[in-house]
Amino acid sequence: MSKDRYRPVPQSRLGRLAAFGQLAGGVASGVLSEGLTRLAQGERPHLRDLLLTPANARRVTDQLSRLRGAAMKLGQMLSLDPGDVLPGELTAILGQLRDAAHFMPDSQLQAALASAWGPDWRSHFSRFDMVPIAAASIGQVHHAVLISGQELAVKVQYPGVVASIDADIDNVATLLRMSGLLPSNLDITAHLAEAKRQLHEEADYLREADQMRRYRALLADDPRFLLPEPVDALLRPTILPMDFMPGSAIEALAAAPEPQRNAALSAIVGLVLREMFEFGLMQTDPNFANFLWQGDSERIVLLDFGATRAVAPDSASDYRRLLRAGLNGNVDEVRDALLAMDYLSRAQVQRHGAEIDAMIRIVLDHVHADPDGMVDFSDRGPLAHVRDRAAPILADRTGWSLPSPDKMFLQRKISGTALMCMNTRVRLPLMPMLKRYA
């Protein structure tokens, strides 16, 4: 394991603010360098083109992986773009944030464990691996074995994460505004407040353990899924011990036979639909690291429940309306549903109505192409056509709108699941699955 992967989590407000300043300075330097290069070549580049370069993406990825916490969580959300907003090269670089946080050095880890379990914490274990098996935005995971012989995965929260959430989100929002990536007229106040609230919930491991138990009960009748059980005796607000669940990264499915791929992703897509329309409860973080694949048993392990939230009834109703419109294949109905959900604005429809309708028609033609309702997610042609047509609409920044914060979190799960389907190149009976909930 490279020593470069071990870096203390910056805990002080001043230290984290300095890191954000360093990030902003590095990006600004990259913009200046790239701008001068392009001007020398006779180009007149736009600011967005100068900001969204591979070099700047690497700067952002490296700094956020060192900061961890809410800042890194935002980078992970951006990394789940399927290629319709950010260039593919940038999403590939940002994708490293999904499971590439730096590790706490041993001294910081030892202090965190002793704070939660007391100085004799090792007496509970016959083995505790100090090198983590995974590291993410809020905590890192260690393999351990209790004196009883039970194997555990132990999630240890980075120190100072809870105290840094609000300031981190405010700092990221400031960077987005200063960079010009967000239109000045776009009000994201409610979305920032909801992001802070949800991240505080994600950092409460007692709450996550409760959500894990809820999902175990909800999925008890579905043998396609495996879920760990928390170990209450060692559970603490910043330490979440649970059954160790072996498995491969969900991306390993891409190399599996097509029937296995299709069955696994049918289960995952079906779960999203049950969450939305049956459970009224959704785990909204689609980070691929939250899923494992057991090839021998062909079962899916679900790991992370910190981002679980109730589905607002009006959001479920709005998505059901959109679903019905899509199943009807009616462009006007789909457009009106997207307007009602604020995924489109009146200004966009007035200025770009023909392009919007053409984009909707491309998607509808794709999902209705097969008479049996099969949808081929390996065909990215429709996505490329939609992306090309969306470019002038996205460039017209004064027309941007945002759906409610609740819908944003739900859509994050839906979009991430669609990306998983694309990456594993599956063919699913999507239309029959959707009709069950129309």
N, C-alpha and C positions, 0 to 999 in steps of 0.2 A: 504494500500500500504506500503510495507516494506521500512523503511528508508534507508536500504542498497542499494536500487535501485537508490537513488539520489547521484550522484557524479559529481562534476564540470568537464567540458571538459578541459583537459590539453591543454593550448594554446601556451605556450612558446616552442621554439625549444628545449631548454635545458630540460624542463619538459617532453616533448614527447620522447626525446632521452633517458632520464633516464628510462622512462617506457619500452622502447624497451630493454634497458640493463637489466632491472629487468626481463623481459620476457625471454631473452636469458639465464640469469643466472639460472632462475627457470627450464627451459628446460634442461640445462646442468646438473643441480643437479639431475633432474629426470632420465636423461640418465645414470649418474654415479651410482645412487642407483639401477636402474633396471639392469644395466650391472653386478654389483657385485652380485646381487641376482641370476642372471642366471648363472654366472660363478660358484657360489657356488653349483649350481645344476648340474654342469658338462656340461653346454651348451656353445657354442661358437657363441654368437649372432652377427648379422650384425648391423651396426650403424643405418640403416633405421628401423630395428625392435625395436631398443631402443628408437628412436625418436617418432615413431608412436605408442604410448601407450595411453590408456584412461586417465591416470593421466596427461600426457603432453597435451593432447587435452583439458582437463579442464583448465589447466594453460593458454593455448593460448586463449581459449574462454573467460575466465574471464578478461584477460588483454585487449584483443581487444575490448570487449564490454565497457570497461572503456575509452579506447582511442577514440573510434568511428572514423569517417573520413575514409580516404583511407585504413588504416590498417584493419579496420573492414570489409570494402567492399571486400577485398581480402579473408578474412575468410569466408564471405558469399558465394563467388564463389566456394571455396573448398567444402563447405557444400552441394553443389548441385551435388556432385559425386554420381552416382546411385549405387555404389558398385563395380565398375569394376577397380578402382584404390586404393581407401582407404578402410580399413576394415569397415564393417557396423557400429560397435560400435563407431568408430571415427566420421563417418559422422553424426551419431545421436547426438553426443555431439556438433560438430561444427554446426549442424542444429539449435541449440539454438541462434546462431548469426543472424538468419534471422529476428527476431523481438524482440531481448532481449537486446538492448543497454540500458545502464544506462540512467537515466533521468537527465536533468539539474536541479540543485536546484533552488528554486523560485527566489533567488537573481540574478542568472545568466540569467534566463528566463526573468525576469522583465527588466533587462538591455538590453537584445536583442530586446524586443518589443519596449521599449522606444527609442532605437537607430533608429529603423526603422520607427516608427509611431509618435514619439514625446512623451513628458511626459504625455499628456492627452489622451493616446491611448485608455483608457477604455471608453471614451465618445462615441466610435463607437458601443459599445456592450451593450446589456441588460444582457448578461451572457458570461463569458469566463472561461472555466474550466482549472485551472492551472495544474491539473494532466493530463498528456498526454494519449491519447487513443492508441497511437502507438509510438514506438521509433526505429529508424533504424540507418544507418551508418552516414548519412549526416545531418539529422534533425529529430525532433519529431513532432507529430501531435496532435493538440488540438481541442476539440469540442467547438464551440462558436455560439452565436446567436446575430445577428445584431439588432439595435434598430428597424429596419423595421420588424423584426420577421424571417428573412431568416436564416436558419441554415447553418453553415459553418464548414468545416474542415480546420484548419489553420496549414500549415507546417512551422515550425520555424527552421531555419538552426542553427546548433551548432556554436558558435563563434570560430573563428580561423581555421575553417575547410579548407577554400580556401588556406590560407597561409601554411597549413601543408601538402598539398597533395603531392608535389614533394618530400619533405624530407621523408614522411611516406613510399612512394613507394620505394625510395632508401634504406631505413632502412629494409623494408621487404625483398627486393632483397638481401641485404647483409646477412640477417639471413638465407635465403634459400641457398645461396652459402656456407656460413660457415657450415651449417648443413649437407651439402653433398646431400641434396634432389634433387638438380639440378646438372647434369653433368657439369664439368668444361668447356667442349668444346662447350656447348650450348649457342649460342649468343642470348640473350633476349633484347638487347639494343632497337631495334625498338618496341618491345612489351611493354617495360616499358614506352617509350616515348608516345606511343598511349594510354596506360592506364592513364598516367598523363593528356593528352589532353582531353580524354573522361570524366575523373572525374572533371576536371575544368568546362566542359560543364554541367555536372550533378549538380554542385553547383551553376549554374546560373539559378535562379528561373524565371527570365524574359524569358529566352530561353525555359524553361520547359513549361511555360504557352503557348507559341507559338506552341510548339509541341502538347500540349493537344488540342488546337483549330484545328490543322491540322488533328489529329486523329478523332475528333468529325465530321469533314467534310467528311473524308474518310469512316467512318462507319455510316454515317447518314442513309444509306439505309439498315442497318442490325439491326433488332429489338432485336437480341439476346444479344447485348452489350449496357451497359450504361456507360457514361463517365461524370465526373464532368465538370463544366465550371468555369474558373478562375474569380475572382471578381477584375476587373481592378482597382477600386478606392483604394483598399488597397494592391495591388500587389507591392512588392518591390524586389530587387535582392536577399534578404535573407528571405523573407516572401512570402509564396504562399497560399493565401486564395482561397477556391473553394467551390462549392456546397457540402454539407454533403450528402454522399451516404451510406445509411444503407445496411447491408449485413453480412453474416457469412463468416468465413475464408473458403477459397476454399477447404481446407482439409475436411470440413463438407460434401462435396460431397461423400466421401467414405462411408457414412452411408445412402445415398440416394438410391432410387430404381434404378436398372440397367438402365432402359431407360433414366432417368434423367442424370445419370452419363455419359452415352454414348453420349447423345445429347450435354451436356455442353463441354465435351472434344473434340468432333468433331468440335464445334465452335472454340475452342482455337487453335487446330491444323490447322484448315482451315485458321484462322487468320495469323498464322505463314507463311503458304504458300502464302497467299495474300501479306504479307509484303515483302517476298523474291522476288516473281515473278510478282506482279502487282504494288504494291505501290513503290517499290524501296526504302523503308523506314522501319526500324525495331526498335521497342522498345526492346533492347537487354538484359534487366534485367529480368530473369525469377523467381525472388524471389517470393515465394508463397504469401507473404504479399501484393503483388501488384495486387492481384485478390480477389474479393469478390463474393459470391454466394447468389443470392436472390431466395430462394426456392419457394416463392409464385408465382413469375412471371417467374421463371426459366430463369433469366437473369444473365449475368456476368458483374460485375463492374470492369472496368479497371482504375487503380489509378495513376500509376507513369510513367512519360514520360521523366524523366531526361536523361535516357540512350538511347534515340532515336538517331539513326544515319542513314545516307544514306547507302544503299547497293551498294557497288562498282559493276559496270556492269560485270567485269571479275569474281567476286565472285559468282554472280547469275548464270553466264554461267557455271562455274565449278560445282556448285551444281546441275544444270540442267543435266549436263553430268553424274554426279554420280547417279542422280535420274533415268535417262534412263537406265544406266547400271544395277541398282538394279531391275528395272521393267523387264528387259530382262532376269534376273536370271543368268547373265554371270559372273563367278568368275573373269576371266581375265580382263573383262571390268571394274569391280568394283575396282580391284587391281590397274589397270592403272590410273583410275580416282583419287584414293587416293594418288597415287604417284605424279600425276600432281599437287595435292593440297597441297603436303608436309605433309599430315597426315601419310604417310609412307616414309621411306628413302630407297634409293637404297641398302644401307648396310643392312637394316633389311630384305629386300626381298632376298638378296643374302644369308644371314645367316639363315633366318627363313622362307623361302618361303613356305614350305609345311604347317607349322603351320598357317601362315597368310591365305593361301588359305582355310584351314580347318575352320578357324574362319569365313571367309566370307561365306563359304558354310552353316555353321550353321545358320547364320542370314538370308540368302536367303531362306533356307528351311523353316524357321519359318514364314517369311512374305508371302511366296507363298503357305503355307500349305492349306489354305482354298480356294476352287474354286471360291467363291464369293469375295475374296480379303479382308475378315475380318481378323484383327490381334488382338490376345488376349494379352493385356499388363499385365494381371495378372499372366501370365506364365513366371516366372523368370528363368526357367530352361536353356533356351538358353544363357541368360546373364551369368549364373554361368559357363557354359561350355566355353564361350568365355573368361571369366576372368581367368579360370584355364589355358587355352592355351596361354593367353597373358603374364602370369607370367614370363617365361624365356625371352620373347622378351623385356619386360620392364626392366628386370634385366640386359640386355645387353645395358648399358647406353650410350656407345659410338655410338650407332646407332640411338639415338633419333633425331627427327626433329620436327620443329614447322611450322604450316601454317602461312600465313600472319596475321598480327594483325587484319585486317578486318574479316577474316574468323574465327579467334578465338572468336571474340565477337558474330558473327552470330551463331557459334556452341554452344556457351554458352546458347543462347536462345533455340536452338534446343534440346540440352541435358536436359536442365531444364524442357522443355515441355514434353519430353519423361519420365522423372522422375515423373512428375505430373500424366501422364497417368498410370504409374506403381502403384503409390500410391493409385489411385482411382479405380484400377482394371477394366479398361474399355475394351470393344471390339469395335473396330472402323473399318469402311470400308476404311482402309488406302490406299489400292492399287487403288481403283477407284478415291480417292481424289488426289493421286499423279499423276495419268494418265492425269488429266486435265492440268498439267503443264509440261508434258514430251515433 
